[in-house]
Amino acid sequence: TVTLELLADEDDAVRIEAIKAIRVRKLKSARGKLKFMVESRNLDQKVEALRTIVALNETGDEHKEFYEIYKKLIFEQNADIQLAAVGGLQHIIDPMVVPLLQSGILIMHDDHRIRAATVIALGRSKDHNVVEHIARGFADGARDVQAAAIEGLRLMGHKKGLTPLREFQKQSDDEDLINLAGDAIDEIEAAPKGLLD
């Protein structure tokens, strides 16, 4: 299509618009070209290319193809790139992802959006050894990180998450978050007893 051809345009602005158009139209055939575009020196192009890759990848296996790219880009100096990389990593349910998410770079990041995304990604990992890492989000000053900790424990769905959720309910004075924590507790308690228990 014309849009794919525009990825090779000499004008940065044109290429960036083409990348955004690919994301909107969900043109999966562009994934190969976008893989090279995340190496760009143009920061805007790099961010848009990565966001588009994450948006186009629909399955864990598709995200896994880009694991090395995500892994490399969480160490970038740019918060938007790191955030997009965490957005991709959270869909790869694999033990190799957990140590990356646990790294101080992400979990102690200056940007609350990255801390929140990391806590949710840890919840998706289903690795119940990271419950403490998720629960640390409750001590975070940012409300969205506290909300992410609730969501992370809900996604994990493990009984180990019940204690930190109940503690948070006692200590918080945010009614909405207290209710969210209550919903997460109900969901975890109602889950059928599985192999994890």
C-alpha positions in Angstrom: 0.0 0.0 0.0 0.9 3.6 -0.3 1.2 3.9 3.5 3.9 1.3 3.6 5.8 3.1 0.8 5.7 6.3 2.8 7.8 4.6 5.5 10.8 5.1 3.2 10.0 8.8 2.6 12.9 11.2 3.2 10.9 13.5 5.3 10.8 12.5 9.0 7.3 14.0 9.5 5.9 12.0 6.6 7.4 8.8 8.0 6.0 9.5 11.4 2.5 10.1 10.0 2.8 6.9 8.0 3.7 4.9 11.2 0.7 6.4 13.0 -1.6 5.5 10.0 -0.3 1.9 10.1 -1.2 1.7 13.8 -4.8 3.0 13.1 -5.3 0.7 10.1 -3.7 -2.2 11.9 -1.4 -3.1 8.9 0.4 -6.1 10.3 2.5 -6.5 7.2 4.5 -3.4 8.3 5.9 -5.1 11.4 9.1 -6.1 9.6 9.8 -2.6 8.5 8.9 -1.1 11.8 11.5 -3.4 13.5 14.2 -1.4 11.8 12.5 2.0 12.5 12.9 1.6 16.2 16.6 2.0 15.7 16.0 5.5 14.3 18.0 8.4 15.7 14.8 10.5 15.4 13.2 10.1 18.9 9.6 10.7 17.7 10.0 8.1 15.0 11.4 5.7 17.4 8.6 6.2 19.9 5.8 5.9 17.3 7.4 2.8 15.7 7.6 1.1 19.0 4.1 2.0 20.0 2.8 0.8 16.7 4.7 -2.6 17.0 3.1 -3.1 20.5 -0.3 -2.2 19.1 0.0 -4.5 16.1 1.2 -7.5 18.1 -2.0 -9.3 19.3 -0.7 -12.5 20.7 2.0 -13.4 23.2 3.9 -15.2 20.4 3.8 -12.0 18.2 5.2 -10.0 21.1 7.8 -12.7 21.8 9.3 -12.0 18.3 10.1 -8.5 19.5 11.4 -9.6 22.9 15.0 -8.6 22.2 13.8 -5.1 21.0 11.6 -4.5 24.1 14.4 -5.8 26.3 16.9 -3.4 24.8 14.5 -0.4 24.8 13.6 -0.5 28.5 17.2 0.8 29.1 16.6 3.9 26.9 16.8 7.3 28.5 13.4 8.3 27.1 10.4 7.5 29.3 7.9 7.2 26.4 10.1 4.5 24.8 10.5 2.7 28.1 6.8 2.8 28.7 6.0 1.4 25.3 8.6 -1.4 25.8 7.0 -2.4 29.1 3.6 -2.3 27.3 5.0 -5.0 24.9 6.8 -7.0 27.6 3.7 -7.4 29.7 2.2 -9.6 27.0 5.0 -12.1 27.1 4.2 -14.6 29.8 7.6 -16.1 30.3 9.9 -16.4 33.3 12.7 -14.5 31.3 10.6 -11.4 31.4 10.2 -11.2 35.2 13.8 -10.2 36.1 13.6 -7.4 33.6 10.4 -6.1 35.2 11.8 -6.4 38.6 14.9 -4.3 37.7 15.2 -1.0 39.6 15.2 0.8 36.3 11.5 0.2 35.9 10.1 -0.4 39.4 11.9 2.6 40.9 11.5 4.8 37.8 11.0 8.6 38.2 8.0 8.4 35.9 4.9 7.1 37.7 3.5 5.8 34.4 6.4 3.4 34.1 6.1 2.3 37.7 2.4 1.6 37.2 2.8 -0.2 33.9 5.6 -2.4 35.5 3.4 -3.3 38.5 0.6 -4.4 36.1 3.0 -6.3 33.9 4.3 -8.2 37.0 0.8 -9.1 37.8 0.3 -10.5 34.3 3.4 -12.6 34.7 1.5 -14.9 37.0 4.7 -15.5 38.9 3.5 -15.5 42.5 7.0 -14.9 43.8 6.7 -11.2 42.8 3.7 -10.5 45.0 5.9 -8.3 47.3 7.1 -6.3 44.3 3.6 -5.6 43.2 2.5 -4.8 46.8 5.2 -2.2 47.1 3.1 -0.2 44.7 0.8 0.5 47.7 3.6 2.5 49.3 4.0 4.6 46.2 2.9 8.3 46.5 1.3 8.2 43.0 -2.4 7.1 43.0 -2.1 5.4 39.6 0.7 3.2 41.0 -1.5 2.2 43.9 -4.4 1.4 41.5 -1.9 -0.6 39.4 -0.9 -2.6 42.4 -4.5 -3.5 43.0 -4.9 -4.5 39.3 -1.6 -6.4 39.3 -2.6 -8.5 42.3 -6.1 -9.0 40.7 -4.4 -10.2 37.4 -2.1 -12.5 39.3 -5.2 -14.0 41.1 -3.1 -15.7 43.7 -4.2 -16.0 47.4 -0.8 -14.5 48.4 -2.2 -11.2 47.1 -5.1 -11.1 49.7 -3.0 -9.9 52.7 -1.5 -6.8 51.0 -4.9 -5.9 49.5 -6.5 -6.1 52.9 -3.7 -4.1 54.5 -4.1 -1.5 51.8 -7.9 -1.3 52.5 -7.2 -0.6 56.2 -4.5 2.1 55.5 -6.0 3.9 52.6 -8.5 6.8 52.8 -9.3 6.7 49.0 -12.8 5.3 48.8 -12.5 4.4 45.1 -9.3 2.5 45.6 -10.6 0.8 48.7 -13.6 -0.4 46.7 -11.3 -1.6 43.8 -9.2 -3.5 46.3 -12.4 -5.1 47.7 -13.4 -6.2 44.2 -10.0 -7.7 43.6 -10.2 -9.6 47.0 -13.7 -10.9 46.0 -12.4 -12.1 42.6 -9.3 -13.8 44.1 -11.4 -15.5 46.8 -14.0 -16.6 44.3 -11.5 -18.2 41.9 -11.6 -21.9 41.7 -8.9 -23.7 43.6 -6.2 -24.3 41.1 -2.8 -25.8 41.0 -1.3 -22.6 42.4 -3.0 -22.9 45.7 
